[in-house]
Amino acid sequence: MGRFITTHHLPLQQPPPRLHAVDGDLYIHHYGNKKVQIWLKEGDQWVGDISDGHHHPLLQDYRLFVADDIEPTWVMKKTRSTYKGRIRGHQKSVN
């Protein structure tokens, strides 16, 4: 489960060609003011508009975890729930 990460001031139409990616790899592109685009490698194509909670194509119990100031990554479904609960708890204590 690899990741390719790029940064530019503009969004991308799609990941660049000829990456040595396999099913389940992520292409993460940061642009603008804390904006992010995420693509998922499935077969011979990149699927765009991937967001928090997306199912991994090969690992049934894995979900995509996306949060501010953390690179998107695959985590187990239960771990994602724990992380999300901690974030909500932290946000409540700050407000």
N, CA, C and O atoms as a DFTB+ gen file, in Angstrom:
380 C
 N C O
     1  1       0.834      -1.170       0.000
     2  2       0.000       0.000       0.000
     3  2       0.880       1.236       0.000
     4  3       1.228       1.783       1.047
     5  1       1.226       1.653      -1.194
     6  2       2.117       2.796      -1.321
     7  2       1.368       4.096      -1.535
     8  3       0.156       4.119      -1.749
     9  1       2.131       5.177      -1.470
    10  2       1.582       6.515      -1.689
    11  2       2.539       7.302      -2.557
    12  3       3.758       7.197      -2.422
    13  1       1.979       8.076      -3.433
    14  2       2.722       9.040      -4.221
    15  2       2.179      10.401      -3.812
    16  3       0.966      10.612      -3.810
    17  1       3.064      11.320      -3.469
    18  2       2.624      12.614      -2.945
    19  2       3.288      13.738      -3.741
    20  3       4.504      13.751      -3.933
    21  1       2.461      14.677      -4.195
    22  2       2.977      15.855      -4.884
    23  2       2.327      17.103      -4.305
    24  3       1.286      17.039      -3.652
    25  1       2.972      18.244      -4.563
    26  2       2.449      19.539      -4.127
    27  2       2.646      20.541      -5.258
    28  3       3.704      20.584      -5.886
    29  1       1.638      21.330      -5.505
    30  2       1.706      22.383      -6.514
    31  2       0.631      23.402      -6.165
    32  3      -0.272      23.098      -5.386
    33  1       0.709      24.587      -6.716
    34  2      -0.300      25.597      -6.395
    35  2      -1.606      25.371      -7.150
    36  3      -2.614      25.996      -6.820
    37  1      -1.616      24.486      -8.160
    38  2      -2.818      24.194      -8.935
    39  2      -3.239      22.730      -8.773
    40  3      -2.396      21.875      -8.500
    41  1      -4.530      22.433      -8.938
    42  2      -4.975      21.038      -8.909
    43  2      -4.521      20.302     -10.175
    44  3      -4.111      20.926     -11.154
    45  1      -4.600      18.978     -10.139
    46  2      -4.256      18.143     -11.290
    47  2      -5.511      17.577     -11.937
    48  3      -6.534      17.402     -11.276
    49  1      -5.430      17.294     -13.223
    50  2      -6.512      16.598     -13.911
    51  2      -6.493      15.115     -13.561
    52  3      -7.542      14.487     -13.417
    53  1      -5.281      14.559     -13.423
    54  2      -5.081      13.147     -13.095
    55  2      -3.623      12.939     -12.698
    56  3      -2.784      13.803     -12.956
    57  1      -3.314      11.809     -12.074
    58  2      -1.906      11.536     -11.744
    59  2      -1.073      11.412     -13.021
    60  3      -1.599      11.071     -14.081
    61  1       0.223      11.690     -12.913
    62  2       1.074      11.568     -14.101
    63  2       1.155      10.118     -14.571
    64  3       1.021       9.198     -13.764
    65  1       1.372       9.910     -15.860
    66  2       1.490       8.540     -16.374
    67  2       2.800       7.885     -15.946
    68  3       3.716       8.545     -15.454
    69  1       2.860       6.604     -16.141
    70  2       4.069       5.795     -15.935
    71  2       4.529       5.681     -14.493
    72  3       5.718       5.488     -14.239
    73  1       3.618       5.794     -13.554
    74  2       3.981       5.520     -12.165
    75  2       3.963       4.009     -11.966
    76  3       3.129       3.317     -12.549
    77  1       4.852       3.506     -11.167
    78  2       4.881       2.072     -10.876
    79  2       3.983       1.797      -9.677
    80  3       4.454       1.494      -8.581
    81  1       2.690       1.911      -9.911
    82  2       1.708       1.767      -8.835
    83  2       0.995       0.418      -8.961
    84  3       0.885      -0.149     -10.048
    85  1       0.519      -0.074      -7.820
    86  2      -0.236      -1.326      -7.775
    87  2      -1.596      -1.057      -7.127
    88  3      -1.798      -0.008      -6.515
    89  1      -2.520      -2.001      -7.262
    90  2      -3.850      -1.844      -6.670
    91  2      -3.754      -1.435      -5.205
    92  3      -3.001      -2.023      -4.428
    93  1      -4.521      -0.431      -4.847
    94  2      -4.553       0.045      -3.468
    95  2      -3.625       1.201      -3.184
    96  3      -3.709       1.812      -2.119
    97  1      -2.731       1.518      -4.123
    98  2      -1.846       2.668      -3.927
    99  2      -2.650       3.960      -4.032
   100  3      -3.668       4.019      -4.721
   101  1      -2.182       4.979      -3.345
   102  2      -2.826       6.284      -3.356
   103  2      -1.932       7.301      -4.057
   104  3      -0.709       7.263      -3.920
   105  1      -2.542       8.197      -4.799
   106  2      -1.842       9.362      -5.331
   107  2      -2.477      10.570      -4.648
   108  3      -3.665      10.841      -4.821
   109  1      -1.672      11.292      -3.871
   110  2      -2.152      12.417      -3.065
   111  2      -1.499      13.687      -3.592
   112  3      -0.275      13.792      -3.666
   113  1      -2.342      14.649      -3.956
   114  2      -1.828      15.910      -4.489
   115  2      -2.340      17.066      -3.631
   116  3      -3.545      17.296      -3.531
   117  1      -1.405      17.786      -3.016
   118  2      -1.730      18.971      -2.218
   119  2      -1.627      20.205      -3.117
   120  3      -0.687      20.344      -3.899
   121  1      -2.612      21.094      -2.988
   122  2      -2.584      22.315      -3.775
   123  2      -3.342      23.417      -3.036
   124  3      -4.105      23.162      -2.104
   125  1      -3.103      24.651      -3.486
   126  2      -3.814      25.788      -2.896
   127  2      -3.612      25.884      -1.401
   128  3      -2.553      25.534      -0.880
   129  1      -4.636      26.362      -0.714
   130  2      -4.586      26.544       0.735
   131  2      -5.153      25.311       1.434
   132  3      -6.346      25.260       1.735
   133  1      -4.311      24.327       1.689
   134  2      -4.668      23.087       2.395
   135  2      -5.726      22.252       1.666
   136  3      -6.519      21.562       2.308
   137  1      -5.741      22.310       0.352
   138  2      -6.647      21.471      -0.425
   139  2      -5.901      20.217      -0.853
   140  3      -4.683      20.237      -1.032
   141  1      -6.651      19.115      -1.018
   142  2      -6.019      17.852      -1.383
   143  2      -6.908      17.090      -2.366
   144  3      -8.134      17.093      -2.260
   145  1      -6.249      16.442      -3.320
   146  2      -6.907      15.532      -4.250
   147  2      -6.350      14.141      -3.970
   148  3      -5.154      13.985      -3.722
   149  1      -7.221      13.128      -4.009
   150  2      -6.773      11.764      -3.739
   151  2      -7.310      10.848      -4.829
   152  3      -8.505      10.843      -5.125
   153  1      -6.405      10.073      -5.420
   154  2      -6.768       9.047      -6.385
   155  2      -6.358       7.685      -5.838
   156  3      -5.401       7.576      -5.072
   157  1      -7.086       6.654      -6.236
   158  2      -6.835       5.274      -5.833
   159  2      -6.527       4.452      -7.072
   160  3      -7.248       4.535      -8.066
   161  1      -5.464       3.661      -7.023
   162  2      -5.113       2.784      -8.139
   163  2      -5.972       1.522      -8.055
   164  3      -5.924       0.788      -7.068
   165  1      -6.757       1.284      -9.108
   166  2      -7.567       0.068      -9.220
   167  2      -7.380      -0.483     -10.618
   168  3      -7.783       0.137     -11.603
   169  1      -6.765      -1.652     -10.697
   170  2      -6.476      -2.231     -12.006
   171  2      -5.494      -1.361     -12.761
   172  3      -4.430      -1.015     -12.247
   173  1      -5.856      -1.006     -13.991
   174  2      -4.945      -0.189     -14.799
   175  2      -5.365       1.277     -14.846
   176  3      -4.954       2.015     -15.742
   177  1      -6.186       1.697     -13.878
   178  2      -6.634       3.090     -13.875
   179  2      -6.541       3.715     -12.488
   180  3      -6.465       3.016     -11.478
   181  1      -6.548       5.036     -12.461
   182  2      -6.633       5.807     -11.229
   183  2      -8.077       6.268     -11.063
   184  3      -8.640       6.879     -11.971
   185  1      -8.672       5.983      -9.925
   186  2     -10.030       6.413      -9.613
   187  2      -9.923       7.672      -8.762
   188  3      -9.257       7.672      -7.727
   189  1     -10.581       8.747      -9.199
   190  2     -10.484      10.019      -8.499
   191  2     -11.594      10.242      -7.495
   192  3     -12.494       9.418      -7.338
   193  1     -11.510      11.372      -6.821
   194  2     -12.506      11.780      -5.818
   195  2     -12.631      10.783      -4.671
   196  3     -13.730      10.530      -4.179
   197  1     -11.519      10.228      -4.252
   198  2     -11.508       9.310      -3.122
   199  2     -11.522      10.146      -1.849
   200  3     -10.808      11.145      -1.756
   201  1     -12.322       9.752      -0.873
   202  2     -12.444      10.545       0.349
   203  2     -12.379       9.654       1.586
   204  3     -12.309       8.428       1.492
   205  1     -12.405      10.293       2.721
   206  2     -12.336       9.610       4.009
   207  2     -13.373       8.484       4.095
   208  3     -14.538       8.671       3.746
   209  1     -12.934       7.325       4.561
   210  2     -13.830       6.187       4.740
   211  2     -13.941       5.266       3.542
   212  3     -14.623       4.244       3.619
   213  1     -13.283       5.601       2.427
   214  2     -13.356       4.775       1.227
   215  2     -12.800       3.376       1.504
   216  3     -11.801       3.232       2.209
   217  1     -13.435       2.363       0.958
   218  2     -13.000       0.977       1.134
   219  2     -11.741       0.686       0.322
   220  3     -11.614       1.131      -0.819
   221  1     -10.817      -0.058       0.910
   222  2      -9.639      -0.517       0.181
   223  2     -10.086      -1.567      -0.831
   224  3     -10.947      -2.387      -0.512
   225  1      -9.528      -1.565      -2.042
   226  2      -9.996      -2.497      -3.068
   227  2      -9.628      -3.967      -2.809
   228  3     -10.265      -4.862      -3.365
   229  1      -8.631      -4.222      -1.990
   230  2      -8.184      -5.600      -1.762
   231  2      -8.320      -6.061      -0.317
   232  3      -8.507      -7.251      -0.066
   233  1      -8.232      -5.150       0.623
   234  2      -8.249      -5.492       2.042
   235  2      -9.586      -5.078       2.645
   236  3      -9.821      -3.893       2.884
   237  1     -10.443      -6.031       2.887
   238  2     -11.830      -5.799       3.278
   239  2     -11.996      -4.925       4.513
   240  3     -12.911      -4.102       4.552
   241  1     -11.148      -5.072       5.516
   242  2     -11.307      -4.338       6.775
   243  2     -10.584      -2.997       6.814
   244  3     -10.516      -2.365       7.868
   245  1     -10.043      -2.553       5.678
   246  2      -9.303      -1.295       5.663
   247  2     -10.130      -0.182       5.028
   248  3     -10.857      -0.389       4.057
   249  1      -9.989       1.022       5.622
   250  2     -10.665       2.216       5.141
   251  2      -9.643       3.345       5.037
   252  3      -8.613       3.335       5.712
   253  1      -9.944       4.306       4.190
   254  2      -9.071       5.461       4.065
   255  2      -9.330       6.412       5.224
   256  3     -10.480       6.722       5.537
   257  1      -8.268       6.870       5.855
   258  2      -8.360       7.838       6.948
   259  2      -7.781       9.156       6.457
   260  3      -6.618       9.230       6.062
   261  1      -8.614      10.198       6.488
   262  2      -8.200      11.534       6.055
   263  2      -8.532      12.510       7.172
   264  3      -9.672      12.568       7.633
   265  1      -7.539      13.274       7.606
   266  2      -7.739      14.290       8.636
   267  2      -6.780      15.447       8.373
   268  3      -5.770      15.282       7.689
   269  1      -7.099      16.608       8.917
   270  2      -6.233      17.773       8.757
   271  2      -4.843      17.489       9.310
   272  3      -4.690      16.867      10.361
   273  1      -3.840      17.954       8.585
   274  2      -2.433      17.884       9.001
   275  2      -1.899      16.461       9.118
   276  3      -0.868      16.247       9.756
   277  1      -2.580      15.477       8.512
   278  2      -2.108      14.087       8.491
   279  2      -2.229      13.601       7.047
   280  3      -3.259      13.809       6.406
   281  1      -1.178      12.955       6.534
   282  2      -1.276      12.408       5.177
   283  2      -2.337      11.313       5.157
   284  3      -2.364      10.479       6.062
   285  1      -3.211      11.291       4.154
   286  2      -4.201      10.222       4.038
   287  2      -3.517       8.857       4.023
   288  3      -2.466       8.689       3.405
   289  1      -4.114       7.895       4.699
   290  2      -3.520       6.565       4.804
   291  2      -4.600       5.511       5.014
   292  3      -5.714       5.825       5.434
   293  1      -4.266       4.267       4.719
   294  2      -5.174       3.148       4.967
   295  2      -5.030       2.688       6.407
   296  3      -3.914       2.491       6.887
   297  1      -6.154       2.515       7.106
   298  2      -6.165       1.987       8.474
   299  2      -7.311       0.985       8.586
   300  3      -8.228       0.977       7.766
   301  1      -7.244       0.149       9.604
   302  2      -8.338      -0.785       9.821
   303  2      -9.602      -0.009      10.207
   304  3      -9.521       1.059      10.815
   305  1     -10.753      -0.547       9.852
   306  2     -12.033       0.109      10.096
   307  2     -12.182       0.523      11.560
   308  3     -12.616       1.639      11.846
   309  1     -11.825      -0.369      12.487
   310  2     -11.946      -0.070      13.921
   311  2     -11.000       1.069      14.329
   312  3     -11.368       1.935      15.124
   313  1      -9.795       1.060      13.785
   314  2      -8.821       2.112      14.092
   315  2      -9.324       3.460      13.593
   316  3      -9.178       4.470      14.281
   317  1      -9.914       3.482      12.404
   318  2     -10.459       4.725      11.861
   319  2     -11.524       5.286      12.789
   320  3     -11.549       6.490      13.044
   321  1     -12.409       4.422      13.303
   322  2     -13.457       4.870      14.231
   323  2     -12.845       5.471      15.494
   324  3     -13.319       6.490      15.997
   325  1     -11.794       4.838      16.000
   326  2     -11.112       5.344      17.194
   327  2     -10.521       6.725      16.921
   328  3     -10.701       7.651      17.712
   329  1      -9.814       6.859      15.796
   330  2      -9.205       8.145      15.447
   331  2     -10.262       9.232      15.306
   332  3     -10.087      10.341      15.810
   333  1     -11.361       8.916      14.621
   334  2     -12.418       9.906      14.410
   335  2     -13.022      10.338      15.754
   336  3     -13.318      11.516      15.951
   337  1     -13.205       9.385      16.673
   338  2     -13.726       9.714      18.002
   339  2     -12.794      10.637      18.763
   340  3     -13.242      11.568      19.432
   341  1     -11.507      10.379      18.662
   342  2     -10.523      11.239      19.339
   343  2     -10.544      12.652      18.763
   344  3     -10.452      13.632      19.503
   345  1     -10.667      12.753      17.434
   346  2     -10.716      14.073      16.805
   347  2     -11.959      14.835      17.263
   348  3     -11.874      16.017      17.595
   349  1     -13.116      14.163      17.283
   350  2     -14.342      14.818      17.747
   351  2     -14.202      15.251      19.207
   352  3     -14.617      16.355      19.561
   353  1     -13.624      14.401      20.058
   354  2     -13.435      14.737      21.462
   355  2     -12.511      15.925      21.641
   356  3     -12.745      16.785      22.490
   357  1     -11.466      15.969      20.840
   358  2     -10.512      17.086      20.905
   359  2     -11.200      18.378      20.452
   360  3     -11.009      19.430      21.063
   361  1     -11.989      18.301      19.394
   362  2     -12.677      19.494      18.899
   363  2     -13.655      20.032      19.933
   364  3     -13.779      21.249      20.078
   365  1     -14.357      19.157      20.658
   366  2     -15.294      19.593      21.686
   367  2     -14.567      20.262      22.842
   368  3     -15.042      21.261      23.383
   369  1     -13.410      19.712      23.225
   370  2     -12.683      20.285      24.361
   371  2     -12.063      21.644      24.019
   372  3     -11.833      22.459      24.911
   373  1     -11.795      21.889      22.741
   374  2     -11.222      23.159      22.311
   375  2     -12.306      24.232      22.269
   376  3     -12.036      25.398      22.555
   377  1     -13.516      23.851      21.919
   378  2     -14.611      24.840      21.795
   379  2     -15.210      25.160      23.102
   380  3     -16.136      25.968      23.176
